[in-house]
Amino acid sequence: MIVARTTAICNRCNASHDAEIVRREDCMVGVVNCPAGPCEYSISSDAELYLQLRGRCFVDPGEAPPLDPRNVLNYISITNACNFHCAICGANAKYDGQEPVFLSTEEICRRATEVKRRGGRLLHLIGGEPTLHTDLLPIVRRLRHMGFSVGMVTNGYLLGTDESLVRRLKAHGLARVCMQFDSFDERVLERYDRSHLEEKRRAIRHVIDTGLKLGLNATVTRHNLPELAALLEHGLELGPAVVNMTFASAAPVGRYHLTPQESVDRESMVTALLRAGSKYHFSLDDVMPLPSYAPWRLQVHPDCGVHIVLVRTPRGIWPLNYFVDLWEIYRRMHESWRRRKFRASRIGPVAYLLGGIRKARWRDSLRVATALLLRRPGYGIVNVGVSNYHGAVFLDEQRITRCASAFYTSVGPVKGCLHFFRDAQFPGSREYEVLHGSC
């Protein structure tokens, strides 16, 4: 059964063709109708849950976005060197004797200028492993002086072995660390070639003690899928410093040394995370696609990912949907697409939140809202995101058009899926950057 029609880029011939998202019994499949023969890609192993989550989005993927989507997440790879040799490295980073690339500070600032020109404020430094760049501290300082809120995506090893590095990064203007933390099981980490669990634990403590915000990223396969509830609990119990947790399926790209049977999809990850729901009062009803809001130029495709917004209080952790009707709020945000003034951008979301307070919980809601606004100790918001990079190999152009992330390359900004899944013929792809001595 055809669920949706779209166009997609064929990974075989690199051309755009008509495509469909098809349900086959319990699975969802993306089919690209290439003249040389159809190409098929697995999207989901749970068709019912996939369709349920897709149906919660107010965006019609078949319609062109009314506005040029904004790049909310902006990334600059400052080196392709790494001190790990992970079996699931999407960047295929250089390791131990391979000739790496370290971008100059001026080149990084040149790319950052393009981020700023396009209205971006959040900027993440990635790699490879960015802590290997010898000019990391002055790079962070320069970017902070340019007005960016600077984050860093890292494996955490050097942050765990050198606490002073964390303090110096904060002193130079780093705002947050997004750290890879995949498993508590050394056997799983060895399979990934991502050991050093103790160093990662110390890195987490160093980041929190230094006062930086922390995000935890888990790349998910069949091997650590049973741990997802425990990984979520671990992150939430670390305290208010943890503001974001991301669970993303390993993508068959770069240095990917796993079999197709070891891959997982978004719906499998959602199901695994729900095992922690009873402790933190959330259920499938609290899992939502990202909101569509034109004043923010945000109109994300429902297949890009889903999230659970949790509220931390001294009395426990609860889903935001417990206090407010998130479905109704997202609906009202979507319908405001014609308004782009300052009032709609800044005041509108607050008004929607207040208007969506559930009547039976208005006292608790106002108490929590006041505490969050005043930044009282023990209160905070945690965003838990779930992304299906495994299914992203189906290069659905409806999804790519609405993408809210960009990698700033030697040729300019490139959408995430295009950067990782296109070949060396596509300017700005990962393979193109390697071929042209960049990263």
MIVO-708498 format. One record per residue (C-alpha): y, x, z; residue in three letters. Coordinates in steps of 0.5 Angstrom, whole numbers, plus 500, padded with zeros to 3 digits. Layout:
<atoms>
+-----+-----+-----+--------+
|   v |   u |   w | residu |
+-----+-----+-----+--------+
|   Y |   X |   Z |    ALA |
...
+-----+-----+-----+--------+
</atoms>
This chain:
<atoms>
+-----+-----+-----+--------+
|   v |   u |   w | residu |
+-----+-----+-----+--------+
| 500 | 500 | 500 |    MET |
| 507 | 503 | 498 |    ILE |
| 511 | 503 | 504 |    VAL |
| 518 | 506 | 501 |    ALA |
| 520 | 509 | 494 |    ARG |
| 524 | 515 | 494 |    THR |
| 525 | 521 | 490 |    THR |
| 522 | 528 | 492 |    ALA |
| 522 | 535 | 490 |    ILE |
| 515 | 538 | 488 |    CYS |
| 513 | 544 | 491 |    ASN |
| 509 | 546 | 485 |    ARG |
| 514 | 545 | 479 |    CYS |
| 521 | 545 | 484 |    ASN |
| 523 | 539 | 480 |    ALA |
| 525 | 532 | 483 |    SER |
| 521 | 526 | 481 |    HIS |
| 519 | 519 | 483 |    ASP |
| 515 | 519 | 490 |    ALA |
| 513 | 514 | 494 |    GLU |
| 511 | 513 | 502 |    ILE |
| 504 | 510 | 502 |    VAL |
| 500 | 507 | 507 |    ARG |
| 492 | 509 | 507 |    ARG |
| 488 | 506 | 512 |    GLU |
| 491 | 509 | 519 |    ASP |
| 495 | 514 | 515 |    CYS |
| 502 | 515 | 512 |    MET |
| 502 | 520 | 506 |    VAL |
| 508 | 522 | 501 |    GLY |
| 506 | 522 | 494 |    VAL |
| 510 | 526 | 489 |    VAL |
| 509 | 523 | 482 |    ASN |
| 509 | 530 | 478 |    CYS |
| 508 | 530 | 470 |    PRO |
| 503 | 535 | 472 |    ALA |
| 499 | 531 | 477 |    GLY |
| 501 | 527 | 483 |    PRO |
| 502 | 532 | 489 |    CYS |
| 500 | 529 | 496 |    GLU |
| 503 | 531 | 503 |    TYR |
| 500 | 528 | 510 |    SER |
| 506 | 525 | 514 |    ILE |
| 503 | 521 | 519 |    SER |
| 496 | 520 | 522 |    SER |
| 498 | 514 | 526 |    ASP |
| 501 | 509 | 521 |    ALA |
| 502 | 503 | 526 |    GLU |
| 506 | 507 | 530 |    LEU |
| 510 | 511 | 524 |    TYR |
| 512 | 504 | 522 |    LEU |
| 514 | 502 | 529 |    GLN |
| 518 | 508 | 530 |    LEU |
| 521 | 507 | 523 |    ARG |
| 523 | 500 | 524 |    GLY |
| 527 | 502 | 530 |    ARG |
| 532 | 505 | 525 |    CYS |
| 538 | 501 | 523 |    PHE |
| 539 | 506 | 517 |    VAL |
| 537 | 503 | 510 |    ASP |
| 534 | 510 | 507 |    PRO |
| 534 | 507 | 500 |    GLY |
| 542 | 506 | 500 |    GLU |
| 546 | 512 | 499 |    ALA |
| 550 | 514 | 506 |    PRO |
| 557 | 511 | 506 |    PRO |
| 560 | 518 | 508 |    LEU |
| 558 | 525 | 507 |    ASP |
| 554 | 527 | 513 |    PRO |
| 556 | 532 | 518 |    ARG |
| 552 | 538 | 520 |    ASN |
| 551 | 537 | 527 |    VAL |
| 547 | 543 | 528 |    LEU |
| 549 | 549 | 525 |    ASN |
| 545 | 556 | 525 |    TYR |
| 546 | 563 | 523 |    ILE |
| 540 | 568 | 522 |    SER |
| 543 | 574 | 525 |    ILE |
| 537 | 578 | 524 |    THR |
| 530 | 577 | 521 |    ASN |
| 527 | 583 | 526 |    ALA |
| 523 | 580 | 532 |    CYS |
| 519 | 583 | 537 |    ASN |
| 513 | 578 | 537 |    PHE |
| 508 | 577 | 531 |    HIS |
| 507 | 570 | 532 |    CYS |
| 502 | 566 | 528 |    ALA |
| 506 | 560 | 526 |    ILE |
| 513 | 564 | 525 |    CYS |
| 517 | 559 | 520 |    GLY |
| 521 | 565 | 519 |    ALA |
| 516 | 570 | 517 |    ASN |
| 520 | 575 | 521 |    ALA |
| 519 | 582 | 521 |    LYS |
| 515 | 586 | 526 |    TYR |
| 513 | 593 | 528 |    ASP |
| 515 | 598 | 522 |    GLY |
| 517 | 593 | 517 |    GLN |
| 524 | 594 | 515 |    GLU |
| 529 | 588 | 518 |    PRO |
| 536 | 586 | 516 |    VAL |
| 541 | 586 | 521 |    PHE |
| 547 | 582 | 519 |    LEU |
| 554 | 585 | 520 |    SER |
| 559 | 582 | 525 |    THR |
| 564 | 581 | 519 |    GLU |
| 558 | 577 | 515 |    GLU |
| 556 | 573 | 521 |    ILE |
| 564 | 571 | 522 |    CYS |
| 564 | 570 | 515 |    ARG |
| 559 | 565 | 515 |    ARG |
| 562 | 562 | 522 |    ALA |
| 568 | 561 | 518 |    THR |
| 565 | 556 | 513 |    GLU |
| 562 | 552 | 519 |    VAL |
| 569 | 551 | 522 |    LYS |
| 571 | 549 | 515 |    ARG |
| 566 | 544 | 515 |    ARG |
| 568 | 541 | 522 |    GLY |
| 562 | 544 | 526 |    GLY |
| 563 | 546 | 533 |    ARG |
| 556 | 547 | 536 |    LEU |
| 553 | 554 | 533 |    LEU |
| 546 | 557 | 534 |    HIS |
| 544 | 564 | 533 |    LEU |
| 537 | 565 | 531 |    ILE |
| 533 | 570 | 528 |    GLY |
| 528 | 573 | 528 |    GLY |
| 529 | 575 | 535 |    GLU |
| 537 | 575 | 536 |    PRO |
| 537 | 579 | 542 |    THR |
| 534 | 585 | 538 |    LEU |
| 541 | 585 | 535 |    HIS |
| 545 | 591 | 538 |    THR |
| 552 | 588 | 536 |    ASP |
| 550 | 581 | 540 |    LEU |
| 555 | 581 | 545 |    LEU |
| 561 | 583 | 541 |    PRO |
| 558 | 577 | 536 |    ILE |
| 558 | 572 | 541 |    VAL |
| 565 | 574 | 544 |    ARG |
| 568 | 574 | 537 |    ARG |
| 565 | 567 | 535 |    LEU |
| 567 | 564 | 542 |    ARG |
| 574 | 566 | 540 |    HIS |
| 573 | 563 | 534 |    MET |
| 573 | 556 | 538 |    GLY |
| 565 | 555 | 538 |    PHE |
| 560 | 553 | 543 |    SER |
| 555 | 558 | 542 |    VAL |
| 548 | 558 | 543 |    GLY |
| 542 | 562 | 542 |    MET |
| 535 | 561 | 540 |    VAL |
| 530 | 566 | 543 |    THR |
| 523 | 567 | 545 |    ASN |
| 526 | 569 | 551 |    GLY |
| 522 | 576 | 552 |    TYR |
| 528 | 581 | 553 |    LEU |
| 532 | 575 | 557 |    LEU |
| 526 | 576 | 562 |    GLY |
| 526 | 583 | 563 |    THR |
| 533 | 584 | 563 |    ASP |
| 537 | 579 | 568 |    GLU |
| 543 | 583 | 566 |    SER |
| 543 | 581 | 559 |    LEU |
| 543 | 574 | 561 |    VAL |
| 549 | 575 | 565 |    ARG |
| 553 | 579 | 560 |    ARG |
| 551 | 574 | 555 |    LEU |
| 555 | 569 | 559 |    LYS |
| 561 | 573 | 560 |    ALA |
| 562 | 574 | 553 |    HIS |
| 562 | 567 | 552 |    GLY |
| 555 | 564 | 551 |    LEU |
| 554 | 557 | 553 |    ALA |
| 547 | 556 | 552 |    ARG |
| 540 | 558 | 551 |    VAL |
| 534 | 555 | 547 |    CYS |
| 528 | 558 | 549 |    MET |
| 521 | 558 | 546 |    GLN |
| 516 | 555 | 551 |    PHE |
| 509 | 553 | 548 |    ASP |
| 504 | 553 | 553 |    SER |
| 501 | 555 | 560 |    PHE |
| 495 | 557 | 557 |    ASP |
| 494 | 564 | 556 |    GLU |
| 489 | 563 | 551 |    ARG |
| 493 | 558 | 547 |    VAL |
| 499 | 563 | 547 |    LEU |
| 494 | 569 | 545 |    GLU |
| 492 | 564 | 539 |    ARG |
| 499 | 564 | 537 |    TYR |
| 500 | 571 | 538 |    ASP |
| 506 | 569 | 543 |    ARG |
| 503 | 572 | 550 |    SER |
| 508 | 574 | 555 |    HIS |
| 508 | 568 | 559 |    LEU |
| 511 | 571 | 566 |    GLU |
| 517 | 574 | 562 |    GLU |
| 518 | 567 | 559 |    LYS |
| 518 | 564 | 566 |    ARG |
| 523 | 570 | 569 |    ARG |
| 527 | 568 | 563 |    ALA |
| 528 | 561 | 565 |    ILE |
| 530 | 563 | 572 |    ARG |
| 535 | 568 | 570 |    HIS |
| 538 | 563 | 565 |    VAL |
| 539 | 558 | 570 |    ILE |
| 541 | 563 | 576 |    ASP |
| 546 | 565 | 571 |    THR |
| 549 | 558 | 570 |    GLY |
| 548 | 557 | 563 |    LEU |
| 545 | 551 | 560 |    LYS |
| 538 | 551 | 558 |    LEU |
| 534 | 548 | 552 |    GLY |
| 526 | 549 | 552 |    LEU |
| 523 | 548 | 545 |    ASN |
| 515 | 547 | 544 |    ALA |
| 512 | 548 | 537 |    THR |
| 506 | 544 | 537 |    VAL |
| 499 | 544 | 534 |    THR |
| 492 | 541 | 536 |    ARG |
| 491 | 547 | 541 |    HIS |
| 497 | 545 | 546 |    ASN |
| 498 | 538 | 544 |    LEU |
| 494 | 536 | 551 |    PRO |
| 499 | 540 | 555 |    GLU |
| 506 | 536 | 552 |    LEU |
| 506 | 531 | 558 |    ALA |
| 506 | 538 | 563 |    ALA |
| 511 | 541 | 559 |    LEU |
| 515 | 536 | 559 |    LEU |
| 514 | 535 | 567 |    GLU |
| 516 | 542 | 567 |    HIS |
| 522 | 542 | 564 |    GLY |
| 525 | 536 | 567 |    LEU |
| 523 | 539 | 574 |    GLU |
| 527 | 545 | 573 |    LEU |
| 533 | 541 | 575 |    GLY |
| 540 | 540 | 571 |    PRO |
| 541 | 546 | 567 |    ALA |
| 535 | 543 | 563 |    VAL |
| 539 | 539 | 558 |    VAL |
| 535 | 539 | 552 |    ASN |
| 527 | 539 | 550 |    MET |
| 525 | 539 | 543 |    THR |
| 517 | 538 | 541 |    PHE |
| 516 | 540 | 534 |    ALA |
| 510 | 540 | 530 |    SER |
| 508 | 547 | 527 |    ALA |
| 510 | 547 | 519 |    ALA |
| 506 | 550 | 514 |    PRO |
| 511 | 555 | 512 |    VAL |
| 513 | 562 | 513 |    GLY |
| 507 | 566 | 517 |    ARG |
| 503 | 560 | 518 |    TYR |
| 496 | 562 | 520 |    HIS |
| 493 | 556 | 522 |    LEU |
| 488 | 551 | 518 |    THR |
| 491 | 544 | 516 |    PRO |
| 486 | 541 | 522 |    GLN |
| 490 | 545 | 527 |    GLU |
| 497 | 541 | 525 |    SER |
| 499 | 535 | 528 |    VAL |
| 505 | 530 | 527 |    ASP |
| 510 | 526 | 530 |    ARG |
| 506 | 520 | 532 |    GLU |
| 501 | 525 | 536 |    SER |
| 506 | 528 | 540 |    MET |
| 510 | 522 | 542 |    VAL |
| 503 | 519 | 544 |    THR |
| 502 | 525 | 548 |    ALA |
| 509 | 525 | 551 |    LEU |
| 508 | 518 | 554 |    LEU |
| 502 | 520 | 559 |    ARG |
| 508 | 523 | 563 |    ALA |
| 512 | 516 | 562 |    GLY |
| 509 | 513 | 569 |    SER |
| 512 | 519 | 573 |    LYS |
| 519 | 518 | 569 |    TYR |
| 519 | 511 | 568 |    HIS |
| 519 | 511 | 560 |    PHE |
| 515 | 508 | 555 |    SER |
| 514 | 507 | 548 |    LEU |
| 520 | 502 | 548 |    ASP |
| 525 | 508 | 550 |    ASP |
| 523 | 512 | 544 |    VAL |
| 528 | 511 | 539 |    MET |
| 530 | 514 | 532 |    PRO |
| 537 | 518 | 532 |    LEU |
| 543 | 513 | 532 |    PRO |
| 547 | 512 | 526 |    SER |
| 555 | 513 | 527 |    TYR |
| 560 | 513 | 522 |    ALA |
| 566 | 516 | 526 |    PRO |
| 561 | 522 | 527 |    TRP |
| 559 | 522 | 520 |    ARG |
| 552 | 521 | 523 |    LEU |
| 547 | 517 | 519 |    GLN |
| 540 | 521 | 520 |    VAL |
| 534 | 518 | 516 |    HIS |
| 528 | 515 | 521 |    PRO |
| 523 | 520 | 519 |    ASP |
| 527 | 526 | 521 |    CYS |
| 525 | 525 | 529 |    GLY |
| 526 | 521 | 535 |    VAL |
| 528 | 522 | 542 |    HIS |
| 528 | 519 | 549 |    ILE |
| 534 | 520 | 553 |    VAL |
| 533 | 521 | 560 |    LEU |
| 538 | 520 | 566 |    VAL |
| 537 | 525 | 572 |    ARG |
| 539 | 522 | 579 |    THR |
| 538 | 525 | 586 |    PRO |
| 533 | 519 | 586 |    ARG |
| 529 | 521 | 580 |    GLY |
| 529 | 521 | 573 |    ILE |
| 530 | 515 | 569 |    TRP |
| 531 | 513 | 561 |    PRO |
| 538 | 511 | 559 |    LEU |
| 535 | 505 | 556 |    ASN |
| 533 | 503 | 563 |    TYR |
| 541 | 502 | 565 |    PHE |
| 543 | 500 | 558 |    VAL |
| 540 | 496 | 552 |    ASP |
| 540 | 502 | 547 |    LEU |
| 537 | 498 | 542 |    TRP |
| 544 | 494 | 542 |    GLU |
| 548 | 500 | 543 |    ILE |
| 545 | 503 | 537 |    TYR |
| 546 | 497 | 533 |    ARG |
| 553 | 496 | 534 |    ARG |
| 554 | 504 | 533 |    MET |
| 551 | 503 | 526 |    HIS |
| 556 | 497 | 524 |    GLU |
| 562 | 501 | 526 |    SER |
| 561 | 505 | 520 |    TRP |
| 568 | 503 | 517 |    ARG |
| 572 | 506 | 523 |    ARG |
| 573 | 514 | 523 |    ARG |
| 580 | 514 | 527 |    LYS |
| 580 | 518 | 534 |    PHE |
| 579 | 512 | 538 |    ARG |
| 573 | 510 | 534 |    ALA |
| 570 | 517 | 535 |    SER |
| 571 | 519 | 542 |    ARG |
| 573 | 512 | 546 |    ILE |
| 568 | 508 | 542 |    GLY |
| 561 | 510 | 544 |    PRO |
| 564 | 510 | 551 |    VAL |
| 566 | 502 | 550 |    ALA |
| 559 | 501 | 547 |    TYR |
| 555 | 504 | 553 |    LEU |
| 559 | 500 | 558 |    LEU |
| 558 | 494 | 554 |    GLY |
| 551 | 495 | 553 |    GLY |
| 550 | 495 | 561 |    ILE |
| 544 | 491 | 563 |    ARG |
| 546 | 485 | 567 |    LYS |
| 541 | 486 | 573 |    ALA |
| 543 | 494 | 573 |    ARG |
| 550 | 494 | 573 |    TRP |
| 551 | 497 | 580 |    ARG |
| 546 | 502 | 579 |    ASP |
| 549 | 504 | 572 |    SER |
| 556 | 504 | 574 |    LEU |
| 554 | 509 | 580 |    ARG |
| 551 | 513 | 575 |    VAL |
| 556 | 513 | 570 |    ALA |
| 561 | 515 | 575 |    THR |
| 557 | 521 | 577 |    ALA |
| 556 | 523 | 570 |    LEU |
| 563 | 523 | 569 |    LEU |
| 565 | 527 | 575 |    LEU |
| 559 | 532 | 574 |    ARG |
| 557 | 531 | 581 |    ARG |
| 551 | 535 | 583 |    PRO |
| 544 | 532 | 581 |    GLY |
| 546 | 528 | 575 |    TYR |
| 545 | 530 | 568 |    GLY |
| 543 | 527 | 561 |    ILE |
| 536 | 530 | 558 |    VAL |
| 535 | 529 | 551 |    ASN |
| 528 | 530 | 549 |    VAL |
| 527 | 530 | 541 |    GLY |
| 520 | 530 | 537 |    VAL |
| 521 | 532 | 530 |    SER |
| 515 | 532 | 525 |    ASN |
| 516 | 539 | 521 |    TYR |
| 509 | 538 | 519 |    HIS |
| 511 | 532 | 515 |    GLY |
| 517 | 536 | 512 |    ALA |
| 513 | 539 | 507 |    VAL |
| 514 | 532 | 503 |    PHE |
| 521 | 534 | 501 |    LEU |
| 524 | 527 | 501 |    ASP |
| 531 | 527 | 498 |    GLU |
| 533 | 521 | 502 |    GLN |
| 531 | 524 | 508 |    ARG |
| 534 | 531 | 506 |    ILE |
| 541 | 527 | 504 |    THR |
| 542 | 525 | 511 |    ARG |
| 540 | 531 | 514 |    CYS |
| 545 | 533 | 520 |    ALA |
| 543 | 541 | 520 |    SER |
| 545 | 546 | 516 |    ALA |
| 543 | 554 | 516 |    PHE |
| 549 | 558 | 513 |    TYR |
| 546 | 563 | 509 |    THR |
| 549 | 568 | 504 |    SER |
| 550 | 563 | 499 |    VAL |
| 553 | 558 | 504 |    GLY |
| 550 | 552 | 508 |    PRO |
| 543 | 550 | 506 |    VAL |
| 539 | 544 | 509 |    LYS |
| 534 | 546 | 514 |    GLY |
| 528 | 543 | 510 |    CYS |
| 530 | 546 | 503 |    LEU |
| 532 | 553 | 507 |    HIS |
| 524 | 553 | 509 |    PHE |
| 520 | 550 | 504 |    PHE |
| 524 | 552 | 497 |    ARG |
| 521 | 558 | 494 |    ASP |
| 525 | 564 | 492 |    ALA |
| 528 | 561 | 486 |    GLN |
| 532 | 556 | 490 |    PHE |
| 539 | 560 | 493 |    PRO |
| 539 | 560 | 500 |    GLY |
| 532 | 559 | 501 |    SER |
| 528 | 563 | 506 |    ARG |
| 525 | 567 | 501 |    GLU |
| 531 | 568 | 497 |    TYR |
| 535 | 571 | 503 |    GLU |
| 529 | 576 | 504 |    VAL |
| 529 | 578 | 496 |    LEU |
| 536 | 579 | 496 |    HIS |
| 537 | 583 | 503 |    GLY |
| 539 | 578 | 507 |    SER |
| 537 | 573 | 513 |    CYS |
+-----+-----+-----+--------+
</atoms>
